[in-house]
Amino acid sequence: MATGAVPASFTGLKSRDHQGIGFAKSSDFVRVSDLQRVKFRRTKIAVIRNSMNPGSETVELEPASDGSPLLVPRQKYCESIHKTIRRKTRTVMVGNVALGSEHPIRIQTMTTTDTKDVAATVEQVMRIADQGADIVRITVQGKKEADACFEIKNSLVQKNYNIPLVADIHFAPAVALKVAECFDKIRVNPGNFADRRAQFETLEYTEDDYQKELEHIEKVFTPLVEKCKKYGRAMRIGTNHGSLSDRIMSYYGDSPRGMVESAFEYARICRKLDFHNFVFSMKASNPVVMVQAYRLLVAEMNVVGWDYPLHLGVTEAGEGEDGRMKSAIGIGTLLTDGLGDTIRVSLTEPPEEEIDPCRRLANLGMRAAELQKGVAPFEEKNRRYFDFQRRSGQLPVQKEGDEVDYRGALHRDGSVLMSVSLDQLKAPELLYKSLAAKLIVGMPFKDLATVDSILLREIPPEDDKDARLALKRLIDISMGVITPLSEQLTKPLPNALVMVTLKELSTGAHKLLPEGTRLVVSVRGDEPEDELEILKSTDATMILHDLPYTEEKTSRVHAARRLFEYLGENSLNFPVIHHIQFPKDTHRDDLVIGAGTNAGALLVDGLGDGILLEAPDQDFEFLRNTSFNLLQGCRMRNTKTEYVSCPSCGRTLFDLQEISAEIREKTSHLPGVSIAIMGCIVNGPGEMADADFGYVGGAPGKIDLYVGKTVVKRGIDMEHATDALIQLIKDHGRWVDPPAEE
């Protein structure tokens, strides 16, 4: 790991009079000490000085991981690595609602009506407030919309609705100034408030050029800060991964680091003007990027002693279960780490539909923090907080003497396991279909999204020939069949994998099994280390991390992190499957959000090789789909078309829900293809950064089509646009015909 310090006599250092820090661009420097940009060996780097306390020790940075060019503060990004403790923040007032660590996690959404339609917008805000939202955001794109905002606010007050209103501003400093006179909070996007829309050009800056750009931002932004101070308004400095400026991307890349620096440029101006009633957000449609950006933001704030609250959200999450899952992965991960003071679940659904899943997520985070759920303290050396590196467990290999092929029991991109009952074995063909296997003359074959292994808690009796034949056929196609030790000892199933506990391993009960039997070890993760020691002498095919979901004080996420730390320290590369058993009567949204939070928080850090969800009263297909959605949301196994779908707002130029449903119906069979469905292009074509193809409202009744960030067709009539999108996919060789119904 590189170490070093900037020498006092370093001649290339040029001072800049602003407070704050930025991440170093070269791993030649670890001791750093307000951001300085210098030329060093023909490479521009960034150097950090703690201007909050000039007399203090310089801050130490380290590479985010071995060989990484990204230097990050050694300080942790959260209050505790072994339990959930809310990060301490100042209180920010949004109208009559207080945000911050001393207050509940606030929930919010955004209107989808045309802001100029005052009556419709007022009605929608009232419905949102009646559902229990704390704050509502309204898009304000021009002077006419700003004029309407005064009427909207007055009408709501007359109807005794005092819910704080937030103006969503892009490209319009003059509009922001006007609406600050009536709304409670202004959201500015640092990527486009003062900078032009990104053209995705790589720009070269001299030190003077860069300084002039920052002076321009300060000149444009200062009047709004002063207006917010005068009227007692709040502000959100809301970075979007998809709308970073060319200047930021040229210097920091299209990266979490660029997102943080973009926000800090605006925060430094606020602080210079002694304005502190603001919050940060770091939104992205990719939960992995979103989590990394917030962590970098907090780590950087920790260095300079800032304590501003956080607004959390995964942007363009989509609709239905997909949207809830992506939001749970991103937001749930950060809430588990004690980060986040207000949240929004962005769904391509009516805004009032966002409130319930938002509340469920907030409750999960609040409860974890109130109980300080966690495990006994442990040292963490192996997890990568800031740059994703997947820990891949050793997949099953064939051994001499194996009668069957065990290699398909796990999948290299992430595995899905399902629990199967004896009743399901009574109808083998239905079982094969429910496992998403292909059927050819009644025989099962694995497909792209077929379940990899099944857990069979009870083995059928030896005289039940049909059930045993069904299991043999699954084993023959390299599907793992996992059975408990007690069952396997009394009703042996040939070539099954046998599930054992640490206690059963320590007593040696597994030695009664035939030599060569594959073992699956079930582990809680919070056991004393001396109990885990037996793993060192065990040849396990996989580990199931199974901590009862009903545990009050013990955190699944922290227990798993502790387990992975133990495995890493002892060079044990067993694959680990996240096994979550939900209690009866668990609401579907709680299951999706619980799985996304408890497993997603680990998979988003590259910790884990798959998922096994159990819920006694839930539909089998729902559990299977949720499992695959979780893996895809964590950027692991891609088994269906990926959609980047915006939640709609007053800028949207078509019925987003209707069009989204139409496009999904015709394209959902294209795994590996990502399609962005956007109501407008306000955040810039960078919002297509995560998509292969884009379908974007360009003008009323007209659609623009994108390939990546590049517009390739403009002004297509709505009625022909979906067909044109399909043709575009075909032209790029990414289309396959839908599978024929069996």
N, C-alpha and C positions, 0 to 999 in steps of 0.2 A: 504494500500500500504506500503510495507516494506521500512523502511528508516534506515540509520545508516552510520557509517564512519569507515575506517580502523584506528585503534588506532596507534599512533606513536610508542608505545612500542611493537607492534605486533611481536612476536619472530619468527614466521615462514616465514617472508618475505625475499625472496632472490632476490637481485638486478640483473637485466640484462641490459647490455649496448646497448639497441636499442631504436629507436624512434618509436612511434606509440601507438596504443591502440588495445584492443580486448574486446569483450563483456564479462561481468561477467557471470559466470555460476551459481551463487547462488543469490537469492534475499535477502540474509542477508546483502548485501552491496549496498548502493545507492550512498554515497559520495565516489568517487574514485579519484584516482589521478595518459607513456610507460607501457605496459602490464607486469604484474608480475603473475606468477603462484605459488600458495602456497597450502599447505595442511591445511585444516581447518575442524575440526570435522570429520576427515576421508574422507572429500570430497575435490576434487581439484576444485579450483575456479580461476577465472581470475580477476585481479585488474588493473585498468587503472590509469596511471599517465600522466598528461599533460606535457610531457618533452619539448614541444615547448616553454613553458613559466613557468619554475619551480616555479617562485614566485607568480603565479596567484592562484586564488581560485580553489579548486578542482572541477572537473566536476560532476554534478549531473546526476545520472541515475535513471530510474524508470522501473518497470515492463511494458512490452509492452501492457499488459492488466491485469485486475484483475486476480490474481492467476497464471499469466504466469511466467515460470522460466527464461524467456529471459529479461535481463535488456538492455535498450536502452537509448541513450542520450536524455536528456530533450529537447535539441535543435531540432527544426523542421528539417525535411529532405529537405525542399524546401524553396525558398526565401519568399513565401507568401502563406497562406492557402486560401486567398479569391480572388486571381487573378494570372494569368500566368505571372511570371517574370523569365527570364532566369537566371539560376544560374551562378554567375561570376566565370570564370575559367581563368587560364593562357592560352597563345597561345602555341600550340604544332605544329611544322612544320613537315609535311610529304612530303618530296621532296619540291615542290613549292606550296603545298596546306597548308593553315593555318587552324588548328582546334581550336575551343574554342568559348567562348561566344561573342567575338567581331566579329565573322565571321558567314556566313550562316551555317545552318545545312548541313553537307556534306553527300552525298549519295555514297554508294559503293556496290560492289558485289564480287563474286569469280568465277574464271574460273572452267570449268568442264572437260577440255581437259587433256590428259596425258601430264604432264609438260615436259617430255622428247621429246614430239613431238613439236619442237620449232615452226614450221610453223603454225600448228593448233592453238597453244596457242597464238601466235602473232596475228593471224587473229581474234580470239575470243576477245582478249583485245581491238583490234581496233574497233570491233563492239560495245563492251561495252562502250568505250570512245565516239563513235559516238552517242550513245543513251543519253549521258550526265552525265555519272558517274564521280565522282571526284577522286575516288581511286579504285584500283582493287587488290584483294588478289589472290595469287597463292600458291597451296600446294607444299611444298618442303620436301619430306620425306627421301631423301637419297643423296649420293654424286653425282649420275648421274643427278638427278633433279637439284641439286645446280649448276653443270657444265652448264646445259641447261639454267639456269637463266641468266648467263652472255650473252649468245647468244640472249635470249629473249629481254633483256634490250637493247642491242646494235641494234638489228633489229628494235625495236620500235623507238629508237632515230633517226635512219637513215630515218625512215618513218615520222619523225616529230610528233611522239606521245610521249609526256612527262608526261602522266598520272602516278602518283606515284604508285609503285608496292610494295605489302606487301607479305612477306614470311610467310606462315602458318606452324609453327613448332610444332611437337609433338615428344617427346622421343629422340630428336636429337640435343644436344648442339653443336656438332662438325659441323653439317650441318648449324646451325644458324650462327656460327662464319664465315663460308665461304660465305654464301649468303649475309651477312651484308656488304660485300665489294661492292655489286652491287645494291641491292634493297633498297628502301627508308625507309622501316619500317619492323620490325620483330614482329610477333605475337607469344608470348610464352604462353603456358598453364601451370599455376602453379601446376596443378594436376599431370602432367606427365613429366615436363621438367627435373627435377632432381630426383623425386620420381619414384619408379617402378609402373607398372600398378596395380591398386587397385585389391586386392583379396577378398575384403569385409570381412576382418578379423578384429576383435576387438582386438586392441593392448593395452597393458599396458605400460606406459612410466614412468620412474623416471624423475626427473627434469634434471639430467645429460644426460639421453638418449635423451630427447627432445631437449636439447641444442645441442647435437652432430648432430642430424638431421638437425637443422637449420644451423649449421656450414658447413655441407655437401652441402646444397643448396647454401650457399654463395660461397663456393669454385667452384661449377659447374657454377653458374650464373655470377659471377664477370667478367670473360673474355668477355662475350657477352656485358655486360654493358660498359666495357672499349672500346670495339670495336665500339659500337654505338656512344659513345662520340667522338672517334677519327674520325669517318667518317660522323658525323652529322646526324645519323639515328634516326628515331623515334622508339618507341616500344609500343605494346599493351600488357598489362598484362591481359590476357583474361581467366577468370575463367569459367568453364563449370560445371553446376550442376551435369552432368552425369559422370564427370571424376575427382572427388575429390580423394585425396590419402587416403589410409587406416589410415595414421597418423592423418590427419585432421578429417576424419569421426569418428575415435575413440575418439577424444577429443571434437569435436564440433557437431558431428552428421552430417547426410546427409541433410544439412540445409542451408538456406541463410546465417546464421551466419558463418558456415564453409566456404562458398564461399568467404565471405568478408575477413576472416582471412587468407585464402590461398593466396589471392591477396596481402594482406598487407605484408606478409612475404617477397615477392619479391620487393614490393615498398620500404620497409625499406632499402633493400640492394642498390637499385637505389639511394635513398636519401643519404645514407652513402657515396656513391661514387660521390656525387654531380651531379647526372644525373637526369634531370627533364623533358626530352622530351618524356614523356610517357602518355598513356591514360589507363583507366580501362574499362573492360566489365564484366558483370555478367549474362551469358546467361543460359537459361533453356528452355525446350520444354513446360513447364507449365507456362503460362503467370502470374499466381498468384505468383508462386515461383520467377519468374524473376523480377516482380515488387518489391516484398519484399526485394530481394537481393540488387537491386540498391538503394532502400531507405535506407537500413542499411549501405551500403557503403558510401552514401553521409552524413548521420548523423554522421558516424564515422569520415569522413574527416572533417566535420565541427568542431568537438571537437578539432582536432589537427591543424586546420588551413590549411589543404591541399586544393589545388584548381585545381586538374588535371581534364581534360575533360573526357567525357563519350562516349563510343561507345555503342549504344543500338541495341539489336536484340533478337528475340525469335528464338532459334535454333530448327531445325527440324520441322518447322511450317507446312510443307506439301505443297499441290499444290492447284491451283485454288482459289476458294472463301474461303475454309478452311484456307489456308496459309495466305491469306490476312487478314482474320478476326482475327486469333490468333496474327498476327503481330500488327494489329491495336490496339487490346486490350492491349498488353504489351507495345509497343513503344508509342502508342497514349496516354496512361495513364501517362507515365513519361513526354512526351513532354508537356502535359497540366499542369504539375507541374513545368515546366521550366527546366527540366533535359534532357540532351542529346545534343551532339555536332556533332555526325556523326551516321548514322543509316544504317542498312542493313535489307531488307525484304527477309528472306531466303525461297525460294520457290523450290519445286521439278519441276522446269521448266528451260528452257535455261536461263543463267544468265542475258542476255540482257532484258528478260521479267521482271526481278525484278526491273528495273530502274523506270518504270512508277509508280507503286504503291508506291515505295520508295519516289519518288519525291512528290506524292500527300500527303503522310504522313508528309514529311518535310515541305511542304508548309503550311499544317494545323497548325503544331507546330510553325513555324516562324510567321504566321499571328496572332496567339493567343498571342505570346510574344510581337510582334510589337504594337498591340492594347492594350496590357495588359488586355485582356478580363477577366472579373471577376464580382464580386458583391460588395456591400457595406461591409465594415469589419464586421466580426462576430467572436465570440469566439467558438472554436471547442474543445469539451470535450469528445465526444462519438465515433468518428471514430478511428478505429485501423489501424495505418499505417503499422505496422510491422508484425503482426500475424493475419491471416484471422479469423474473427469471423462474421458469417452471421447474420445480423439483419433480422429476419423472422417476417413479418407482420402477424397479426391474420387472418387466413383464414376464409372465410364465414362459418357461422354456421347456422343450422336450427333453426327457431324460431316458436313458437306456432302460428298456423294459416297460415303458409306458404302453398301455393297450389302446389309449385314445389320445387325441390331440388336445392338450390343455391350453394351447396358445391363444385360443379365442375366448377364454374366460374373462379376459380384460382387453380393452381397446387402447391403442397407443395415444389417442387424442382425448381420452376420458371415457369412463365406463358407466353404463347404467345397469344396475341390479334391481330386481323386483322380487317381492315375496309372493310365492304361489301356494295356494291351498290344495288340500286333497279334493275338494269339490271341483276345482278347475281341471284337475286331471281326469275327471269323468267325461269331459268333452274335449278330447285332444286337439281336434282341428280348430275349435274356438280358442283354445289356449294358445296354439301356435300363432293364430292371427292376432291375439291380444298382446303377444310378445313382439309383434310386428315382423314376424318371419314370413317369407314368401312360401306359398304352397304350390307344389307341382305334383299332381296326382295324389294329393293328400299328404305328401311328405314335406317336412319343413326345410327351408334353406335360409341362411342368414342374408339380410339385406343391409343397406346403409344405416338404417335406424332400428335395427333389431336389438333387443335386450341382450346383454353379453353374458350375464349369469343370473341364476335364480336362487333364492333362499327358500328351501323346503323345510319348514319346521317339523313336519311330521312325514315320515316315509310311509308309503302305502304298504300294506302287508304283502308278504311274498306271494300269496295266492291271487293277488289282484294283478293278473297278467297284463290287462289293458293299460292300467296306470303305469306300470313298470316299463312297458314297451314305449309309452309316450315319453317317459324320462330318458330311456335309452336313445330314442331318436334325437332328442335334444343334445344329449352328450355326444352323439355321433357327428353332429354339425358343429362341434367344438363350443357348445354353450356350457358354462360351468353350472353344476348343480351342487349347491352347498347344503349340508345337513348337519344338525347338532350331533355332538359326540355320543350322547346317550342313545339317540335314535340309530346311529350307524353301528353301535355295538350290539344292539338288540335286533335290528332288521336291516342288515347290511345291504347297501345299494352299490353295485359295482361301479368303480371309477368316480364316485362322488368326492367332492372336496368336503373336508370335515371341519366344522366350526368348533373351536375350543376357547375356553377362557384362560386367563393367566393362572387362575387357581388350578384348573384341570391340568395345565402344563406342569405346574410345580409339583403336583401329586404324581405325575407320570402316568395318569390314566390313558393318555393318548397312545402309550406304548403298546396297548392291547390291540391296536389297529394293525392291519397288514403292513409290512414294510413297504415304503414308497408312497404311502397315502399322503395326498396333498392336504396341508393344514391352512385354515383360515382362522386368525386369532382375533378375538373380540376384546377391545381395550377401551377403558373409560378415558384415559389420558391424565387423570389426576392421581393415579396410584403413586405410592412412595417409590423412589427410584430402585430400591432393592427388589421390589416386585417386578419392575420392568426388566431387571437384569436377565431374566430367563429368555428374553427375546434374542439375546446375543447368541444363544446356543440353539435357536429354533430356526428351521428352514421353512419359513412361512411363505405361502403363495401370495397372500395379501393380509392386510390388517383392516378390520372393521372398527372405525372409531365410533363407539356407541355409548354416549352418556345420556341417561334418561332425560327426556325433554322436560319433564316435570320438576327437575332439580331447581330449587328455589335460589340458592346462593351460588352454585357452581356454574360457571359460564362454559358452554360448549366450545365457543371460539377460543377462549384462552386455554382451555384444557387441551384442545387440539394443537395449538401453537406450542404448548409445553411438550406434547408428544413428539411433534416434528423436531423440536430442538434436541430432544433426547436421541431420536433416530439419527439426526445429523451429526451430533457430537460423537456418536458411536459407529459412524459409517454404516448404518443399517439402511438399505435402500428398498425395503419392502414397499409395494404399492399400498396406499391408504385410501380406503373408501369411507366417505362420510355417511354413516348409518343413522338416520333420524327416525325415531318411532313417535309419531304424533298420537296423542290420546284421542279417544272417541269423542265425537261431536266437535271436532276442530273445524271451524269455518274455512271454506275453500281459500278465501283471501288470506286468512291467518296462516294456512299451510304454505301457500306460495311465498308470502312475505317471510315466514319463519324459515323456510328452506333457503330462500335467497339471502337472508341475513346470516343464518348460522353456518351454511356451507359456502355461500358465495363469498363471505368475508375471508374465507381461507383460500378458495380457488382463485380469487382475484389477486392473491399473493403467490400464486403458483403452488399452493400447498394442497395436495390431494390428487387422486387419480380417478375419482368417480363418486357416484351417489347411489344410495339405497334409501328410498323413502317408504315408510310404512304408515298406513292410517286405516284402522279396521273398518270404517264405514265409508271410505271414499272409493269412487269408481277407479278400476284398474287402469283404464286408458288415460284418465286424468293424471294419475300418479306417474305413468310412463311419460306422457307428454311434458309434464312439469319437470321431470328429471332431465329430459333432453333440452328443454328450454333453458334450464339452469346452466348446463354445460355450454350451450351456445352463447348465453348472455355473458359468461365468463371468458369468452373468446377461446373456447377449447374445441369441442367436437361440433362440426357444422353439419346439420342433418336436414335443414330446410332453408328456404329463402330468408334472408335477413332483411328486415325493413327498418329504415330510419324514418320515422313518421312523426311530424310535428303535431302538437296538441291543438293547433288552430288558435286564432286570435282575431282581433278586429281587422288585421291586415289580410287575412286569408281570402283568396279570390275565387274559391269554389267550395262546394260541400265536401269538406275533407273526409268526414266519416263515410259518406256514400262512395266517393271515389276510391278511398283506401280499401274498402270492402271489395269493390269491383276489381281493382288491381290484384289484391291478394287472391281472389277466387281464380284468376287466370294465370298467376305466376308462382303460387306457393309451392310448386313441385321442383324448384330449381336450387337445390342445396349448393352452397358455395357462391351464389349470386346475391349481392346486396343492392337493394333499391331504396332510394330516398324519395319520399312523397311529401312535398313541402307546399304549404299554402301560398308562400311568397318567398322572395330571396333576400329578406331583410338582413339576415345574418351573414349573407355573402355565400358564394359558391363553396367556401371552405366547409360549410355544413355538409357538403357532399364528400368530405374527406374520407368518410368511412364507407362510402357507397360506390358501387360500380356504375350504376345508372341513376339519373335523377329525373323526377317528374315534378315540375315546379310551376306554380301559378305565375305567369308573366304579366298578364293584363286580364281584366274581366272577360271571361269566356275563352281565354287563350292560355295555352300551355307551352312552356319551354322544356326541351329535353336535354339532359346533360349526360356526358360520359366522364366520370370522375368530376373534376372541378370545371370542365370545359363545356360550354353550351354548344350543342351541335345542330339543334333545330329550334327555331323560334316561331311563336305565334300560331301554333297548331290549334285548330278548332277543338273544343272540348270533346265533341262527339267522336272525333277520330284519334284522340290523344292516346288512349290505352292501346289501341291497335298499333299506333306508331311506336309506342314504347316497346311492345313485343317485337316489332320488326327490327328495332334498334338492337335489342338483345340478340336476335337471330343474326343480324349483320356482323355482330362481334363474336359469333361462334359460341355463344353461351346458352343457347336455347336447346332444350330437349322436349319432346312431346310428352304430355302427361301419361302416366302409366295406365294401361287399359284396366278397367274394372274386372276383377276375377269373377 
